[in-house]
Amino acid sequence: MNQSVIFSDVQYWCDETQQVCFSAQLSGLLIECFISLPALEKISAQTIVDSHNALDVFTQYRFDIEELAENAIEDDRYDEQGRIVIF
């Protein structure tokens, strides 16, 4: 695991995108990261029923999700707004 990517312990539900948002930091640069509900359901093999459930499931699978985000950061898979989105 790349020690230069640091993840915050903060996550929240984004109503606008219907995704869980979390952040990473790389060489002092803050990177917004998102995971979609379908991706979260696939990783967890659970059905997400609401935003509270999504956050709980995110917490349970945090390390797996952070690994996916770290790989995306290392591979420069940023969207047009400079964010990492896991679909």
Backbone bond lengths (Angstrom), bond angles and torsions (degrees), N, CA, C in turn:
res aa  C-N    CA-C-N  psi(-1)  N-CA   C-N-CA  omega(-1)  CA-C   N-CA-C  phi
1 M - - - 1.454 - - 1.520 109.21 -
2 N 1.283 116.95 136.11 1.455 123.85 -178.42 1.525 109.49 -72.64
3 Q 1.318 116.89 118.15 1.460 120.79 -177.53 1.523 113.25 -73.62
4 S 1.328 118.27 -10.09 1.456 119.12 -178.70 1.535 112.20 -84.16
5 V 1.335 118.60 -10.69 1.461 121.79 175.86 1.527 107.68 -97.56
6 I 1.319 115.42 119.90 1.463 121.56 -178.41 1.525 108.18 -118.63
7 F 1.333 116.58 131.42 1.457 121.14 -179.92 1.521 110.45 -104.49
8 S 1.303 115.35 139.75 1.460 122.47 175.46 1.526 108.79 -75.68
9 D 1.313 116.73 156.20 1.465 121.70 175.50 1.527 111.27 -85.02
10 V 1.312 117.51 0.78 1.460 122.50 -175.97 1.526 109.94 -94.44
11 Q 1.321 115.70 132.48 1.457 121.78 172.77 1.514 107.67 -141.92
12 Y 1.329 115.50 154.07 1.461 119.25 178.88 1.509 109.69 -151.14
13 W 1.312 115.18 161.84 1.452 122.49 177.48 1.513 108.39 -87.50
14 C 1.315 116.96 129.26 1.462 122.18 178.15 1.527 108.08 -102.93
15 D 1.332 116.50 107.80 1.468 120.93 179.78 1.524 111.99 -61.42
16 E 1.331 115.95 -37.70 1.460 120.95 -176.52 1.534 112.36 -60.62
17 T 1.332 116.67 -44.13 1.469 120.65 -176.93 1.525 113.20 -100.31
18 Q 1.343 116.36 -9.87 1.470 121.53 -175.80 1.530 110.38 57.63
19 Q 1.339 114.99 45.43 1.453 122.34 -179.51 1.521 109.79 -137.43
20 V 1.328 115.76 160.92 1.454 120.69 171.04 1.522 106.82 -87.40
21 C 1.313 115.73 130.91 1.461 122.28 179.39 1.523 109.27 -107.20
22 F 1.315 115.68 137.96 1.458 122.30 174.74 1.522 106.15 -146.09
23 S 1.306 117.69 171.95 1.459 117.71 -175.89 1.519 111.69 -132.48
24 A 1.314 113.01 155.58 1.458 122.15 176.38 1.517 107.58 -129.38
25 Q 1.308 114.19 161.39 1.450 119.71 176.80 1.519 107.99 -131.05
26 L 1.315 115.67 130.63 1.462 122.22 179.04 1.516 108.22 -129.59
27 S 1.296 116.24 115.43 1.472 122.12 -179.94 1.531 111.29 50.68
28 G 1.333 116.01 41.68 1.458 121.42 177.90 1.512 114.65 85.02
29 L 1.333 118.43 -7.93 1.459 122.59 -179.94 1.520 109.87 -90.62
30 L 1.336 117.12 126.32 1.459 122.06 178.49 1.520 109.39 -81.96
31 I 1.323 116.26 129.79 1.464 122.12 -178.59 1.517 108.39 -121.47
32 E 1.334 116.59 120.12 1.461 120.64 174.53 1.518 108.42 -75.85
33 C 1.318 115.52 134.40 1.454 121.58 178.74 1.525 108.54 -125.27
34 F 1.305 115.79 144.32 1.461 122.02 179.39 1.516 109.35 -133.17
35 I 1.326 115.65 148.32 1.453 120.44 170.21 1.522 107.67 -127.65
36 S 1.319 115.77 131.10 1.457 121.08 -178.36 1.532 110.37 -76.87
37 L 1.318 115.73 159.41 1.466 119.66 177.60 1.524 111.80 -60.72
38 P 1.343 119.62 -44.96 1.472 118.09 178.49 1.539 112.62 -58.64
39 A 1.337 117.27 -39.08 1.467 119.96 178.58 1.517 110.89 -67.31
40 L 1.317 117.00 -40.20 1.459 121.56 178.65 1.529 110.94 -64.67
41 E 1.322 115.97 -41.16 1.469 120.08 177.49 1.529 111.12 -66.03
42 K 1.315 116.76 -38.10 1.467 120.53 179.81 1.527 110.95 -66.14
43 I 1.330 116.90 -46.19 1.466 121.51 -179.61 1.524 111.11 -62.79
44 S 1.319 116.59 -41.35 1.463 121.30 -173.87 1.519 114.01 -91.46
45 A 1.323 117.25 -16.48 1.476 122.20 -173.66 1.531 110.38 57.42
46 Q 1.339 115.05 35.51 1.461 121.82 178.63 1.522 109.06 -127.00
47 T 1.331 115.82 154.29 1.452 121.24 173.16 1.520 108.41 -89.65
48 I 1.328 116.94 128.91 1.457 122.22 179.49 1.522 107.62 -89.94
49 V 1.337 116.40 123.22 1.464 120.05 -175.35 1.523 113.59 -99.68
50 D 1.335 117.78 -26.38 1.464 120.28 179.52 1.525 109.21 -162.43
51 S 1.317 115.85 179.05 1.462 120.12 -175.72 1.530 112.44 -64.75
52 H 1.326 117.83 -35.71 1.471 120.32 178.89 1.521 110.22 -66.02
53 N 1.323 116.08 -41.93 1.460 121.27 177.22 1.525 110.02 -63.32
54 A 1.330 117.56 -40.46 1.461 121.43 179.37 1.530 110.54 -60.61
55 L 1.313 117.08 -42.80 1.469 120.72 179.66 1.522 111.16 -67.32
56 D 1.327 116.99 -38.76 1.469 120.43 177.09 1.524 111.21 -63.11
57 V 1.332 115.99 -45.23 1.464 120.48 179.48 1.531 109.95 -65.37
58 F 1.328 117.01 -40.72 1.462 120.36 176.69 1.525 109.83 -56.28
59 T 1.316 117.53 -46.22 1.455 121.87 -179.13 1.531 111.14 -61.09
60 Q 1.322 116.40 -41.06 1.475 120.81 179.86 1.525 112.06 -63.57
61 Y 1.330 116.92 -33.75 1.465 121.67 -174.88 1.523 112.55 -113.26
62 R 1.316 115.62 21.62 1.465 121.97 -175.80 1.523 113.05 -51.31
63 F 1.320 118.20 -48.86 1.464 120.39 -174.85 1.525 111.92 -64.84
64 D 1.330 117.34 -38.06 1.467 120.67 176.92 1.521 110.65 -66.01
65 I 1.325 116.13 -41.93 1.468 121.27 -179.26 1.527 110.31 -67.49
66 E 1.325 116.82 -42.29 1.462 119.98 178.12 1.530 111.26 -63.02
67 E 1.316 116.83 -35.85 1.463 119.91 177.40 1.532 110.90 -64.69
68 L 1.336 116.46 -41.73 1.469 120.12 176.21 1.527 110.98 -62.01
69 A 1.325 115.93 -43.22 1.470 120.42 179.83 1.526 110.65 -66.17
70 E 1.308 116.75 -41.41 1.470 120.21 179.13 1.530 110.65 -62.10
71 N 1.325 116.86 -42.92 1.470 120.23 177.41 1.525 110.77 -61.60
72 A 1.333 116.76 -41.04 1.467 120.66 178.98 1.531 110.67 -64.74
73 I 1.332 116.99 -39.99 1.467 121.03 177.90 1.531 109.70 -63.75
74 E 1.325 116.82 -46.83 1.462 120.76 -179.07 1.530 111.84 -63.27
75 D 1.346 116.45 -30.62 1.465 121.30 179.71 1.539 112.61 -91.15
76 D 1.344 116.51 6.69 1.471 122.38 179.63 1.524 112.80 55.79
77 R 1.330 117.05 42.76 1.464 121.00 179.77 1.534 110.53 -94.05
78 Y 1.308 115.74 56.13 1.465 122.19 178.52 1.527 109.26 -82.92
79 D 1.340 116.00 148.33 1.466 118.78 174.03 1.529 108.81 -81.96
80 E 1.331 116.65 -176.08 1.465 120.81 -176.24 1.528 113.64 -64.88
81 Q 1.341 117.54 -18.98 1.464 120.91 176.55 1.542 112.19 -95.62
82 G 1.314 116.82 5.94 1.465 120.26 179.15 1.517 113.71 80.27
83 R 1.327 116.60 21.39 1.465 121.45 -179.23 1.530 109.34 -106.21
84 I 1.319 114.52 161.99 1.462 121.42 172.73 1.521 106.44 -103.57
85 V 1.327 116.40 125.76 1.459 121.16 178.78 1.521 108.42 -125.64
86 I 1.313 115.57 123.03 1.463 121.48 178.19 1.513 107.74 -99.21
87 F 1.326 116.46 116.89 1.466 122.23 -178.39 1.500 110.95 -101.53
